[in-house]
Amino acid sequence: MEVEVRAASALDRERVAAFLREQGYPHLIDEQDRHFIAERERQVIAAVRLSRAQSALVLRGMRVRKDCQRQGVGRRLLALVAREIDAEPCYCLPYSWLVSFYGEAGFSRISAEEAPAFLAARYARYVAGGQDVIVMRRSSAGTLASEEAAAFNDYHGTALQRDEIRNGLILGLMARAVKEKAADIAYWSLGRPGACAIKTGNRSIVLGALDRAECRNLAELTAHLRYPGVVGLELTASWFCERARELGAHFGEPVPQQLWSLSEPPRYPGAEGFAHPVTSEHTALAVQWLIAFLREAVPEDPMPERAELERLAGDGRFLLWIDGGRPVSIAGITRRLKSSATIAPVYTPPELRCRGYAGSVTAATVERIYAEGYRTACLYTDLRNPASNRCYANVGFRPVCEALHFYRRLEPDAAAADVRGNRTSLAVQRHDDDARQAERAESRT
């Protein structure tokens, strides 16, 4: 029997009140409250309400009929509510054993002192009355306060660090959220430690150590967002997109990736030349090569501002391979964790390829990583590029696991409308093409 989850209307108010009374919920219903219900065969089987008090949004009165519990009804209801409250913070006072349940919708435990005064007083009354409750808060999506980023890292970081190599991407983003106090971080906690996801700026959602049910739940929680894509290890991104497609999202074919690692001395391919750090005299060339790499390797990703590329080129992370007195290849260190560092990008101009330059500058970068005290070097490759995969295997890298990166696509109707709108004239077509390219650069990974 199908269960429908929806926002309740004014016509449902008496039915909702009757259901809550049956479930032992004694509080009166305020006409200003917003209710959400789950129905089966026109009978209310679950309900929850959003109440506003002293300008604060509070989630209250979650009840699921006993014979319908442990069937995912509460999770679906909570996912719907999470989409509705996305624009502002929300608080709740659940029983302590439900911390993982509410964590799946992005709620995190906080101290009573961090809650509004009226809610802290309510919490104190509940505790004094013998109730084992806690205070939780869900921040507005797209923002992650520095103290919340630290709490998020404390909760999920230890579990993810048990396999630092596999989880390096999301660990790096989590560290950045705390270090840079970034204001463009969205995050989701799906309950247990390590079951999480994060999104920075206008880039794709990065999945943590999620199982299939958690991936599908996250797809529901993010169904209202215009995220540019999703990336995850092994089948996680496929599980996410499976549910997202059911909810109306469209994706292109996934980009298959391979994660590699190396903890032994690298093998040089024998190319002539030597490694040299990028200095101020090389900045312009390094920026030119970075732009070329991004256009070739990740054309769907947004292009950083030139000033940002110049900053990266000059911060000491890159090495050049020099042959015959001229630079012929470049590689850099993009991420440093506790025991590993990740190499990206690696670029050689097309006319200088197949000479061992990329392998040589990569091997030199691996030695630099070891010299800095890290035990392992990592990198990602596109599995559709057999030459690059052979290159790094020859240096000594070994495959760890695969990953998939799905990019969002326009819905068919919207895409068709774009095509019709572009047929008016050549000048308009060129203008629209430029506009769409700028939009892609702003909205995709």
C-alpha positions as CSV (number, residue, x, y, z in Angstrom):
1,M,0.0,0.0,0.0
2,E,1.5,3.3,-1.1
3,V,2.3,6.0,1.5
4,E,1.8,9.6,0.5
5,V,3.9,12.3,2.2
6,R,2.7,15.9,1.9
7,A,2.1,19.2,3.5
8,A,-1.2,19.3,5.3
9,S,-3.9,21.8,4.3
10,A,-6.4,23.7,6.4
11,L,-8.9,21.0,5.5
12,D,-6.6,18.4,7.2
13,R,-6.4,20.2,10.5
14,E,-9.0,18.3,12.4
15,R,-7.8,15.0,11.1
16,V,-4.2,15.9,12.2
17,A,-5.4,17.0,15.6
18,A,-7.3,13.7,16.1
19,F,-4.3,11.7,15.0
20,L,-2.0,13.5,17.5
21,R,-4.5,13.0,20.3
22,E,-4.6,9.3,19.5
23,Q,-0.8,9.2,19.7
24,G,-0.8,10.7,23.1
25,Y,0.3,14.2,22.0
26,P,-1.6,16.6,24.3
27,H,-0.5,20.0,23.0
28,L,-3.0,22.2,21.3
29,I,-2.5,23.0,17.6
30,D,-1.8,26.6,16.8
31,E,-3.4,27.8,13.6
32,Q,-0.1,29.4,12.6
33,D,1.7,26.0,12.7
34,R,2.6,24.2,9.5
35,H,1.8,20.4,9.6
36,F,3.2,17.6,7.4
37,I,1.5,14.3,7.2
38,A,2.0,10.8,5.8
39,E,-1.2,9.0,4.6
40,R,-2.0,5.4,3.7
41,E,-5.4,4.7,2.2
42,R,-6.5,8.2,3.3
43,Q,-5.7,7.6,6.9
44,V,-3.1,9.7,8.7
45,I,-0.3,7.4,9.8
46,A,2.4,10.1,10.7
47,A,2.5,13.8,11.4
48,V,4.9,16.5,12.5
49,R,4.6,20.3,12.8
50,L,6.7,23.4,12.4
51,S,6.0,26.0,15.0
52,R,7.4,29.5,15.1
53,A,8.1,31.0,18.5
54,Q,9.9,34.3,19.2
55,S,11.1,34.3,15.5
56,A,12.7,30.9,15.9
57,L,11.5,27.9,13.8
58,V,11.0,24.7,15.9
59,L,10.2,21.2,14.8
60,R,7.7,19.5,17.1
61,G,5.4,16.6,17.6
62,M,6.9,14.0,15.3
63,R,4.6,11.0,15.7
64,V,4.3,7.8,13.6
65,R,1.6,5.2,14.2
66,K,3.0,2.2,16.0
67,D,2.2,-0.4,13.2
68,C,3.9,1.9,10.6
69,Q,7.1,2.4,12.5
70,R,10.5,1.1,11.1
71,Q,9.2,1.3,7.6
72,G,10.9,4.6,6.6
73,V,7.8,6.7,7.0
74,G,9.3,9.0,9.6
75,R,12.4,9.5,7.4
76,R,10.4,10.4,4.4
77,L,8.3,12.8,6.4
78,L,11.5,14.4,7.9
79,A,13.1,14.7,4.5
80,L,10.0,16.6,3.2
81,V,10.2,19.0,6.2
82,A,13.9,19.5,5.7
83,R,13.3,20.7,2.2
84,E,10.7,23.1,3.5
85,I,12.8,24.6,6.2
86,D,16.0,24.9,4.1
87,A,15.9,28.7,4.1
88,E,16.5,29.2,7.8
89,P,17.8,27.5,11.0
90,C,15.5,25.2,12.8
91,Y,15.6,23.6,16.3
92,C,14.1,20.5,17.9
93,L,14.2,18.7,21.3
94,P,14.2,15.0,20.4
95,Y,14.9,12.1,22.7
96,S,18.6,11.4,22.9
97,W,18.3,8.0,21.2
98,L,16.9,9.8,18.1
99,V,20.1,11.8,17.4
100,S,21.0,9.7,14.3
101,F,17.4,9.9,13.0
102,Y,17.4,13.7,13.1
103,G,21.0,13.8,12.0
104,E,19.9,12.3,8.7
105,A,18.0,15.6,8.0
106,G,21.0,17.7,8.9
107,F,20.3,18.4,12.5
108,S,23.3,18.6,14.8
109,R,23.4,18.4,18.6
110,I,24.1,21.7,20.4
111,S,24.3,22.9,24.0
112,A,21.2,24.4,25.6
113,E,23.1,27.7,25.8
114,E,23.3,27.9,22.0
115,A,19.5,27.6,21.7
116,P,17.0,30.5,22.0
117,A,16.2,31.4,25.6
118,F,12.6,30.1,25.5
119,L,13.8,26.8,24.0
120,A,16.5,26.4,26.6
121,A,13.9,27.0,29.3
122,R,11.6,24.3,27.7
123,Y,14.6,21.9,27.6
124,A,15.3,22.5,31.3
125,R,11.7,21.8,32.2
126,Y,11.7,18.5,30.2
127,V,15.0,17.4,31.8
128,A,13.7,18.3,35.3
129,G,10.6,16.2,34.5
130,G,12.8,13.2,33.8
131,Q,12.8,13.2,30.0
132,D,16.0,12.2,28.2
133,V,16.0,14.9,25.6
134,I,18.7,16.8,23.8
135,V,18.9,20.1,21.8
136,M,19.5,20.0,18.1
137,R,19.8,22.6,15.4
138,R,19.7,22.5,11.6
139,S,21.5,25.3,9.9
140,S,20.2,26.9,6.7
141,A,21.6,25.0,3.6
142,G,24.5,26.6,1.9
143,T,26.1,27.9,5.1
144,L,28.3,26.3,7.7
145,A,29.3,28.4,10.7
146,S,32.8,27.8,11.8
147,E,31.8,26.2,15.1
148,E,29.3,24.0,13.3
149,A,32.0,23.0,10.8
150,A,34.2,22.0,13.7
151,A,31.4,19.9,15.3
152,F,30.6,18.3,11.9
153,N,34.3,17.4,11.5
154,D,34.6,16.1,15.0
155,Y,31.6,13.8,14.5
156,H,32.4,12.5,11.0
157,G,36.2,13.0,10.7
158,T,37.4,10.2,12.9
159,A,35.4,7.6,11.0
160,L,36.5,8.9,7.6
161,Q,40.1,9.1,8.6
162,R,40.2,5.4,9.2
163,D,40.6,5.2,5.5
164,E,42.2,8.5,4.7
165,I,43.1,7.5,1.1
166,R,39.6,6.6,0.0
167,N,38.0,9.6,1.8
168,G,40.7,12.2,1.0
169,L,38.4,14.4,-1.1
170,I,35.7,14.9,1.4
171,L,38.3,15.2,4.3
172,G,40.0,17.9,2.4
173,L,36.8,19.9,1.9
174,M,35.9,19.4,5.6
175,A,39.3,20.8,6.7
176,R,38.8,23.7,4.3
177,A,35.5,24.6,5.9
178,V,37.1,25.0,9.3
179,K,40.4,26.5,8.2
180,E,39.0,29.1,5.8
181,K,35.7,29.7,7.7
182,A,34.1,29.4,4.3
183,A,30.6,30.8,4.0
184,D,29.7,28.7,0.9
185,I,29.7,25.3,2.5
186,A,26.6,23.1,2.6
187,Y,26.7,19.8,4.5
188,W,24.5,16.9,5.3
189,S,24.8,14.5,8.2
190,L,23.0,11.2,7.5
191,G,23.2,9.8,11.1
192,R,26.2,7.5,11.9
193,P,29.8,8.8,11.9
194,G,31.2,9.0,8.4
195,A,27.7,9.0,6.7
196,C,27.8,12.5,5.4
197,A,28.1,14.7,2.4
198,I,29.4,18.2,1.6
199,K,29.2,20.8,-1.1
200,T,31.4,23.9,-1.6
201,G,30.3,26.9,-3.6
202,N,28.9,26.0,-7.1
203,R,30.5,22.6,-7.2
204,S,29.1,19.1,-7.0
205,I,28.0,17.3,-3.9
206,V,30.7,15.1,-2.6
207,L,29.5,11.9,-0.9
208,G,31.1,10.4,2.2
209,A,30.9,6.8,3.4
210,L,27.2,6.2,2.6
211,D,25.2,3.1,1.9
212,R,22.5,2.8,-0.7
213,A,19.7,3.8,1.7
214,E,21.6,6.8,2.9
215,C,22.4,7.9,-0.7
216,R,18.7,7.7,-1.6
217,N,17.8,9.6,1.5
218,L,20.3,12.4,0.6
219,A,18.8,12.6,-2.9
220,E,15.4,13.3,-1.3
221,L,16.9,15.9,1.1
222,T,18.5,17.8,-1.8
223,A,15.7,17.4,-4.4
224,H,14.9,21.1,-4.1
225,L,18.5,22.3,-4.7
226,R,20.0,23.2,-8.1
227,Y,23.3,21.4,-7.4
228,P,25.5,21.0,-10.5
229,G,26.4,17.3,-9.9
230,V,27.4,14.6,-7.5
231,V,30.6,12.6,-7.0
232,G,31.2,9.5,-4.9
233,L,33.3,6.4,-4.6
234,E,32.2,3.2,-6.3
235,L,28.4,3.0,-6.5
236,T,27.4,5.8,-4.1
237,A,26.8,8.4,-6.8
238,S,24.8,5.9,-8.8
239,W,22.6,5.2,-5.8
240,F,22.1,8.9,-5.3
241,C,21.2,9.6,-8.9
242,E,18.9,6.6,-9.0
243,R,16.7,8.2,-6.5
244,A,17.2,11.8,-7.8
245,R,16.1,10.7,-11.3
246,E,12.9,9.2,-9.7
247,L,12.3,12.7,-8.3
248,G,12.8,14.4,-11.7
249,A,16.5,15.2,-11.9
250,H,18.4,14.6,-15.1
251,F,22.1,13.6,-15.4
252,G,24.5,13.0,-18.2
253,E,26.7,9.9,-18.5
254,P,29.0,9.6,-15.5
255,V,32.7,10.4,-15.7
256,P,34.5,7.2,-14.5
257,Q,37.5,7.9,-12.3
258,Q,40.2,5.9,-10.7
259,L,41.8,6.7,-7.4
260,W,45.5,5.7,-7.2
261,S,48.1,5.7,-4.4
262,L,51.8,5.2,-4.0
263,S,53.7,4.7,-0.8
264,E,57.0,3.4,-2.3
265,P,59.8,5.2,-4.2
266,P,58.5,6.4,-7.5
267,R,59.9,5.1,-10.8
268,Y,61.1,7.8,-13.2
269,P,60.4,7.1,-16.9
270,G,63.8,8.2,-18.0
271,A,63.0,11.5,-19.7
272,E,65.8,14.1,-20.0
273,G,65.6,17.1,-17.7
274,F,65.0,18.0,-14.1
275,A,62.4,19.3,-11.7
276,H,62.2,23.0,-10.7
277,P,59.7,24.9,-8.6
278,V,57.4,27.4,-10.2
279,T,58.8,30.9,-9.6
280,S,57.5,34.3,-10.4
281,E,59.1,34.2,-13.9
282,H,57.0,31.1,-14.6
283,T,53.6,32.4,-13.2
284,A,52.1,33.4,-16.6
285,L,53.0,30.1,-18.2
286,A,51.7,28.1,-15.2
287,V,48.4,30.0,-15.3
288,Q,48.2,29.3,-19.1
289,W,48.8,25.6,-18.5
290,L,46.3,25.4,-15.6
291,I,43.6,26.9,-17.8
292,A,44.4,24.5,-20.6
293,F,44.3,21.5,-18.2
294,L,40.9,22.6,-16.8
295,R,39.4,23.0,-20.3
296,E,40.7,19.6,-21.4
297,A,40.3,17.5,-18.3
298,V,37.2,18.9,-16.5
299,P,35.4,21.0,-19.1
300,E,32.1,21.0,-17.1
301,D,33.8,22.4,-14.0
302,P,33.6,26.2,-13.4
303,M,36.8,28.0,-14.4
304,P,38.3,29.9,-11.4
305,E,39.0,33.6,-11.7
306,R,42.4,34.4,-13.2
307,A,43.5,36.1,-9.9
308,E,42.8,32.8,-8.1
309,L,44.9,30.9,-10.6
310,E,47.7,33.4,-10.2
311,R,47.6,32.9,-6.5
312,L,47.7,29.2,-6.8
313,A,50.6,29.3,-9.3
314,G,52.6,31.4,-6.9
315,D,52.0,29.7,-3.6
316,G,54.7,27.1,-4.0
317,R,52.6,24.0,-4.7
318,F,53.8,23.4,-8.3
319,L,56.8,21.8,-9.9
320,L,57.9,22.2,-13.5
321,W,59.9,19.6,-15.5
322,I,62.6,21.4,-17.4
323,D,64.2,20.0,-20.6
324,G,66.6,21.8,-22.9
325,G,66.2,25.0,-20.8
326,R,62.5,25.3,-21.1
327,P,59.5,24.1,-19.1
328,V,57.8,21.0,-20.6
329,S,55.3,19.8,-17.9
330,I,53.8,20.8,-14.6
331,A,52.4,19.1,-11.5
332,G,51.2,20.3,-8.2
333,I,50.0,19.2,-4.7
334,T,46.3,20.0,-4.3
335,R,45.6,18.6,-0.9
336,R,47.6,17.7,2.3
337,L,46.0,15.5,5.0
338,K,47.5,13.8,8.1
339,S,49.5,11.1,6.3
340,S,48.9,11.6,2.6
341,A,48.9,14.3,-0.1
342,T,47.1,14.4,-3.4
343,I,48.7,15.4,-6.8
344,A,46.7,17.5,-9.2
345,P,46.8,18.8,-11.8
346,V,49.4,17.2,-14.1
347,Y,49.7,18.8,-17.5
348,T,51.9,18.5,-20.5
349,P,51.1,20.5,-23.7
350,P,49.9,18.2,-26.5
351,E,52.9,18.7,-28.7
352,L,55.2,17.6,-25.9
353,R,53.4,14.4,-24.8
354,C,54.6,10.8,-25.0
355,R,58.1,11.7,-24.0
356,G,57.9,10.8,-20.3
357,Y,57.6,14.4,-19.1
358,A,54.3,13.9,-17.2
359,G,55.6,10.8,-15.5
360,S,58.9,12.6,-14.6
361,V,57.3,15.6,-13.0
362,T,54.8,13.4,-11.2
363,A,57.6,11.2,-9.8
364,A,59.4,14.4,-8.6
365,T,56.2,15.6,-6.9
366,V,55.9,12.2,-5.1
367,E,59.4,12.6,-3.8
368,R,58.5,16.1,-2.6
369,I,55.5,14.7,-0.8
370,Y,57.7,12.2,1.0
371,A,60.2,14.9,1.9
372,E,57.4,16.9,3.6
373,G,56.8,13.9,5.8
374,Y,53.8,12.3,4.2
375,R,53.7,8.6,3.7
376,T,51.4,8.3,0.7
377,A,50.9,10.2,-2.6
378,C,47.5,10.0,-4.3
379,L,45.9,11.1,-7.5
380,Y,42.8,10.7,-9.6
381,T,42.6,9.8,-13.3
382,D,39.8,9.7,-15.9
383,L,39.4,6.0,-16.8
384,R,38.5,7.1,-20.3
385,N,42.1,8.3,-20.8
386,P,44.2,5.1,-21.0
387,A,47.4,7.0,-21.7
388,S,47.3,8.8,-18.4
389,N,46.4,5.6,-16.5
390,R,49.4,3.8,-18.0
391,C,51.6,6.8,-17.2
392,Y,50.9,6.7,-13.5
393,A,51.0,2.9,-13.3
394,N,54.5,3.1,-14.7
395,V,55.5,5.6,-12.0
396,G,54.4,3.0,-9.5
397,F,50.9,4.1,-8.5
398,R,48.4,1.3,-7.7
399,P,44.6,1.5,-8.1
400,V,42.6,2.0,-4.8
401,C,39.0,2.2,-6.0
402,E,36.9,3.8,-8.7
403,A,34.6,6.8,-8.4
404,L,31.8,8.3,-10.6
405,H,31.0,11.9,-11.2
406,F,27.5,12.7,-12.5
407,Y,26.8,16.2,-13.9
408,R,23.3,17.6,-13.9
409,R,21.6,18.2,-17.3
410,L,18.8,20.6,-18.3
411,E,15.3,19.0,-18.1
412,P,14.2,18.1,-21.7
413,D,11.5,20.8,-21.8
414,A,13.9,23.5,-20.7
415,A,16.6,22.3,-23.2
416,A,14.0,22.3,-26.0
417,A,13.0,25.9,-25.1
418,D,16.6,27.0,-25.2
419,V,17.0,25.5,-28.7
420,R,13.8,27.2,-30.0
421,G,14.9,30.5,-28.4
422,N,18.3,30.3,-30.1
423,R,17.0,30.1,-33.7
424,T,15.9,33.8,-34.0
425,S,19.2,35.0,-35.5
426,L,22.9,34.2,-35.7
427,A,23.7,37.2,-33.4
428,V,21.1,36.1,-30.8
429,Q,22.4,32.5,-31.1
430,R,26.0,33.7,-30.3
431,H,24.8,35.8,-27.4
432,D,22.8,32.9,-26.0
433,D,25.6,30.5,-26.4
434,D,27.9,32.8,-24.4
435,A,25.2,33.3,-21.8
436,R,24.7,29.5,-21.4
437,Q,28.5,29.0,-21.2
438,A,28.7,31.6,-18.4
439,E,25.8,30.0,-16.6
440,R,27.4,26.6,-16.8
441,A,30.7,28.0,-15.4
442,E,28.8,29.4,-12.5
443,S,26.5,26.4,-11.8
444,R,28.6,23.3,-12.3
445,T,31.4,21.7,-10.4
